[in-house]
Amino acid sequence: MSNEDYKVADISLAEFGRKELDIAEHEMPGLMATREKYGKEQPLAGLKIMGSLHMTIQTAVLIETLTSLGADVRWCSCNIFSTQDHAAAAIAVTGVPVFAWKGETLEEYWDCTFKALTWNDGSGPDQIVDDGGDATMLIHLGVRAESGDTDFLEGPASSEEEQVVFDLIKRVLVSHPGHWTKIAPKIVGVSEETTTGVHRLIQMEEKGELLFQAINVNDSVTKSKFDNVYGCRHSLCDGIKRAMDVLISGKVAMVCGFGDVGKGSAESLVNERARVLVSEVDPICALQACMTGYQVTTVEDALPVADIYVTTTGNKDIITAKHMSQMKDQAIVCNIGHFDNEIQIAELEAMPGVTKTSIKTDDIPGGPVDRYTFPNGNSIYLLAAGRLINLGCATGHPSFVMSNSFTNQTIAQIDIAKNADRKVGVFRLSKELDEEVARLHLGKLGAKLTTLSQEQADYISVPVDGPYKPEHYRY
Ligand code: NAI
C-alpha cells in the first residue's frame, strides 16, 4: 500500500503487468483501432472519468484507451476478489489513480469506490464507467441522504454489505458535508457494463430517481451475445479447474438460469464432457435448453445427482442453505452472476452444526475456496465465497472478447461526451456502432466479409453499408 494517489497490493508488480498488457493489446484490436480513429480528435479531452469495473489486464487496456483519448481517469474494482494486482500496479505507475487489490474487505471496497469518485480537489467525475451499478448507486444514495431523507440509513439493512454502504454514507455526511449534492449535478452520464447494473438503472428510471443519462452497453449485441456467452464459455471451467483441479468430464453439472451467461456456462461444462442440467423460470429459455440437449429440471430434483452447481441468474436465493445441506458429499457450488446473493451463504453459515474450513484464501492461486461440513458428515465446496467464480478464482474473460465489450464502453463514453445535453434515461448505442465494433474484430480472425451488391441490398431493403438487421432482430 502507499501514500501516493493510489492504493494497490504491490507496486513492484508493475513491470510484470506491463508485459501482460503488451500481450493483451495484440488481442484487443477494437480498442487499439478506437485509439487510432479518435486519437487526433481527443473526444474525451479534459473530462474526468471514474471507473468501477474489475481491475484486470483487459481493463488496463480500456483505461489506457480512455486516457489516450484525453480523459483524466480514476479507477476501482467492482468486486472484492477480481483485481489482478499486476494490472493495478501497471496502471498506478503511469499516474492514473487506482484503488484496487485482490481480497479487499467490504469496508475497503466501498472506501475504494469513494476514493475513485473523489478527485484531490474534492470534485467528482464528469462521466462514469460502471459494472454492476455500485458507483452509480452510491451517488444516488448519497444525494438522497443529503437531500434530507436519512431515515433509510437507520436500516435495518438487508445485508452486511448494505450496512457497510450506509455506514460509509453516514461518515461522508460528516467528513465531506455537501459532497454528493455537489458532485452529482456535474455528472453527465454513465455507461453500464452488465445485465445486473442495467436492471438497477431501469428500476431507477422507472421510479423517476435516475439523475443522469445512462448508456446500456450490456445490450449492444457485440457485448451480451459475446462477452456473456463466449466469455463465460471460456472462463467458467477455467475458474472451477483453478479452484478445485477437479476432472469435470463425466460429472453432473446443474446450471441455474439459461440466459446469455447460462448458455455460455452450460457450453463451458459440456465442452468438458459434463452432463448438464438446467433450471429456468422462463419457458422460452427452458425450451432453448431442451433444444440444445440439456435436461431442464429444478434444483430440488438435481440434489441427489449433481456434482457441480453454477448460478447464472442475476436473481437472489437460487441455491438456498437447505439445498446445500441436501447436496451430495463433496459437491461444488459457485456463482457466475454479478452478486453473491444468488447463493444463501449467510444462512448457510448460520445453520446449526455447520463448520467452515478455509481450503485456499484469496491470496493463493485459484482461491478463495471454502469447505462447509454438515452435521451428517457431508461437505460441500464453495468457490470465490459465492462471488463471480471466473473473476474470483481465475482471470475472467480473455482479452479478445473483452475488446468487444470495452470498444462499446469507449464508444459509449465518447457518445455521452458528444451528447452531454441528452435527456435523463437509459439508452443503447446505435446498430451502426454495434456493427462497427464487430467489423473491427474480423480482421484479426482472418474473416473475409461479403459485400452486398446494390441490387441485393435493394432486394432485402437494407443499405449496402448496413445496418443489416431491424432493431427487433435477436441474433
Ligand atoms: P439474462 O437475463 O440473459 O439471464 C438470466 C436468466 O436467469 C434468465 O433467462 C432468467 O429467466 C433466469 N432466471 C431468473 N430467475 C431464475 C430462477 N429463480 N431460477 C432459474 N432461472 C432463473 O442475464 P445474463 O446476461 O445471462 O446475466 C446473468 C448474470 O450474470 C447477471 O448478474 C450479469 O450481470 C452477470 N454477468 C456475469 C458475467 C461474468 O463474467 N461473470 C458476464 C456477464 C454478465
Boltz pocket constraint, residues with backbone or C-beta under 6 A from the ligand:
constraints:
  - pocket:
      binder: B
      contacts: [[A, 194], [A, 195], [A, 196], [A, 197], [A, 224], [A, 227], [A, 228], [A, 231], [A, 232], [A, 256], [A, 257], [A, 258], [A, 259], [A, 260], [A, 261], [A, 262], [A, 279], [A, 280], [A, 281], [A, 282], [A, 285], [A, 312], [A, 313], [A, 314], [A, 315], [A, 316], [A, 318], [A, 336], [A, 337], [A, 338], [A, 339], [A, 388], [A, 389], [A, 390], [A, 391], [A, 397]]
      max_distance: 6.0
